[in-house]
Amino acid sequence: MSLVPRVRFVFSEGWRRLRRESDRTWAVSGIIGAALLQVALVLLALRGFDRVLEAVQGRFEVTVYLSAAAKPDDRERVRQLLEADARVASVQVVTKEDALAEFRRDPDVDRIVQALGENPLTDSLSATLKAGTGEDLGDLVGRLKADASVDDVDSGSGEWQTVSRLAQSARILGILWGVLVLLAAAWTVSGTLALVSRAHREEFLLLERLGASPWARIGPFIWEGVLQGLLGALASGLGVALLGWVFTMWTGQDGMLQAFFILPAQEAIRLALVLAALGALLGGLGAWSVAHRLNRSRPA
């Protein structure tokens, strides 16, 4: 038998089994769909966390406090030094008069300033960093502190390290959770298929007596598992869409959960392809493991 008839037989037989064993199809597809829904939520959570992290990173600043003796030329030199650094997105000059006016909005601070009778503040510069560039600013801080007109530099390194550790921990936990869910699903799918394996044992033996090759015996079973996995992936995709719609209706268009569930078209297609691939892999591997055992357990 040539290759094309063999492939046609595998596909047609797999479709026939899928329709005939509807109870098993719903059970396996439901298990895979539930697992993939959890995986999709993990992926969406990691993506949403990255988006929130990027927004937080975009607010990290380096604040440079000038000395009381600093002149406008000194302030301009420090500003140019900051703007020349590729990690700096923008620089804002805050004069001591502007800083004092901002502080005096607090009545308690205003009373203290009135008691002092003078402005205790100095000019400063606030440099907003580009996202993902605040991890190592030692060289920039060193150049700034070497300037005689600079009194102090606050790079926010402690806050950056805290956010970075949280991001790394969240990614690791998310990946581990996704892997555990997939392994549990693969085990459950294999176990579910094993429960009905006895019903197919006679079919395997009959095909062997008819001279069918191992692939002709195992192939339809694997193709059926792949189709069941794709059905589960479809169910998980619909579940994600439903959850996104529910949260959108609940939180409104400006809710924080929009960062997790609202996907651009390209990312939505990528997520759908990932779910389809994982579903086909889970269903195919689970069916292969059971079919392989059936094929090996035939009587001598």
N, C-alpha and C positions, 0 to 999 in steps of 0.2 A: 504494500500500500504506500503510495507516495505521500509527501508531506502535507499537501493541501487537504486531502480527505481526512488525514489524521487530525489536523487542527480543526477542521469542520466538525468532526465527531466529538472532540473534546468540548468545543463551545456549545454545540447543540445539546449534548448530554448534560453539561453543567446547567444550562437554562432549564432543561426538563426537570432536573432534580430540584432546582430552586423553586419552581412552581409546584412540584409534587409535594415537597416537604415544607409546606407553608409554616407549620408550627415551629419547626426548627429554624427556618429562615428568620421569623420574627424574633425568636429568642436570641439567636446569635447576633443579628443586626441590632437588637436593643442593647445587648451587652457592649458591643463595640461602640454604638452611638453614645451611650452613657460615659464610657471611658474617654472618647474623643471630645465630648463636651467639656469634661474636666480639663483635658489637655488644652483645648481652645481657650478656656477661661484663664488658664495659667499663662498662655502666650499673650492674651490680651492684657492681663495684669502686668506682665513684664514690659509690654510695649507702653502701656499707660504710665507705668512707673518711670520709664525712660523719658517720656514726654514731660512729666512733672519735674524730673531731675534736671532736664535741659532748661526748663523755665527757672528753676531755682539757681542753677549754675549761671544763668544769664544775669542774675542779680548780685553775684559776688563782686565786691569792690575792694580796691586797694586805696586806703586813705592816707595821704601824706600831710603831716602837720609841719608847717614851716616855723622857724624860730621867730621870736619877736623882732629880731633885727633884720629879718628878710625884707628886701626891697622888691618893687614890681619887676625889675629885671631878673631877680632870683626866681620869682614866681613863674615868670615866662620860661626861664631855662628848665625848670623842673617840669613844667607842662610839656615842653618839647621832648624832654627825655621820656616821659610817659607815652606820648603819642607815637614816638619812634618804635616802641615795642610792639611786635606783631600780636601779642596776646591781649592788648588793650583795645577795647571797642570804642570807648569814648572817654573824654576827660572833662570834668566840670570843676571850675574854679569857684571856691566858696571863700569870699572875703570875711574878715573877722566881723565886719559890720553886718553882713547878711547872716552869719552864724549867730550873732548876738540877737538879732531881730527874731530869728527862729526860736531861740531859747526863751526869749522874754514872753513868748505866748503863754508860758506856764506862769501863773501868778506867783508861786513860791520862788521860782528862779528869778522873776522880775524883782521881787523884794530884795533878794540877795545881791543882785547887780546894782540896785539903787544904793544899798548899804556900802558896796565897794567903791562906788563913785567912778569907776573906770571899766573899760572893756578888758577882761582877763583873757580873752581868746586871741588866737592868731589865725592868719590865713591858712587855708588848707586846700588840697586838691583831691577830688574823688574820681578814681579811674574805674570804670565798669569793665569787667573782663569778658572776653568771648567765652561761650559755652565750652566746657571741657579743657580749659587752659589754666585753671587755678591750682593745679596739683603741686607744681614746683615753681615757686617764684623767688627762690633764694638769690638768683643772680640779679633780678630786678630790684629786690629789696636791698641787696648789698650796694648796688650803684646809687640808689636813692640815699641810703644812710651815709655814703661817702661824701655827699654834698654838704658843705658847711652850713647851708641855709636850711637844711632839713633837721627838724628837732626829733621827730618820731615817725614810724611807718607802721600802720596796722594792715596786714595782708589777709587777715581772716583765715589763716592756715588751719587753725583748730576746727572751725566750722566746715571747711572744705574736706578735711580728713574724715570728719564725722559723717558727712553726706556720702563720701566715696565708700566708706565702710558699709554704710547702710545699703547702698546700691549694689555692692558686690555680694553682700549677704543675701539680699532679696533675689538676685539672679541665681545664686547657687541653690537656694531653697526651692525656687521655682523649677529649675531644671531637675533637681532630685525628685520633686513631687511628680512632675510629668513623666519621668522615667519609671517611677514606682507604679503610677497609674497604668502605663502601657504594659508593664510586666504583669500586673495583676489581671489586666484585661486579657492578655495572651493566655495566661494560665486558665482563666475562667472559660474562654472560648474553647480551648483545647479540651477542658473537662466536659463542657456541654456537648461537644461533638463526640467525645468518647462514649457518652451515655447512649448514643444512638448508633454506635459503631457496629453492634451485633447485627443490626438490621441490614447492614451493607456487606457483611462478611460473605454471605452466600452469593451476592452479586459479584464480589471480587473473585470468588472461586469459579463462578460460571464464566466470567471473562477470561480467566486463565485457561480453562479447559478449551475455550474457543480459540486459543492461541493469541490472545491480546497481549501486547507488550506491556511492561510495567508502566510506561507513560500513559498508555491508553486506559489502564486501570486507575491510576492515581490522578491523571490530568483533569478529568471532569470534576473530581472531588475538590481539587485545588481551585479550579475556576469557579465552582459554586461558592467556596469560601471567599474568594476575591469579590464576587458580586455581593455577597452578604456584607462584607466590609464596606463596599461602596455605598450600600443602602444605609449602613450605620453612619458613615461620613455625611451623607445627605441629611439624616436625622439630626446629627450634631450641628450641622450648619444652620438648619432651620431653628434649632434650639437657641443658638447664639443670636440669630436675627430676632427671635421673639424676646429674648432677654434684653437686647439692645432697645427694642421698641418699648418694652415695659419701663425700663429705667429712663428712657427719654421722656415718656409721658409723665413719669413720676417726678423727675428732677427738673424738667424743662430744658430748653436749649442751652442754657448757661450753666447747667449742673456740672460738678466736678467729674461725674462719671462719664461725661461725654468724651473725656480723654481716653477712656478705656474701651468704649463700644463703637464710637463713630470712626469708621475707617475710610480712607480714600479708596477709590475704585481699584487701584493697583494693589494696595495692601490687602483688600478684601479678596481679590482673585488669588493672591499668593497664599492667604490663609486657607481658602477653599482647596487649593491644590495640595497643600500640606495635609489637610484632613483627609482628602481622598487617598493620598499616597499611604498615610498611616493606616487608614481603614483597610485598604487593599492588602497591605502588609500583614496586619493583624489577622484578617480573615484567611488569607492565603497560607500563612505560617501555621495557624491553628489547624486548618484542614489538612495541610501536608503532614503534620506530626501524627494525626490520627490515621490518615491514609497509609502512611509509612508503616505504622504498627500493624494495620490490617494486612498489608502486603507481606510483612515478615512473619505474621502469625498463621499463615496458611499451612495446612497439614502437608507433610512430606509425601 
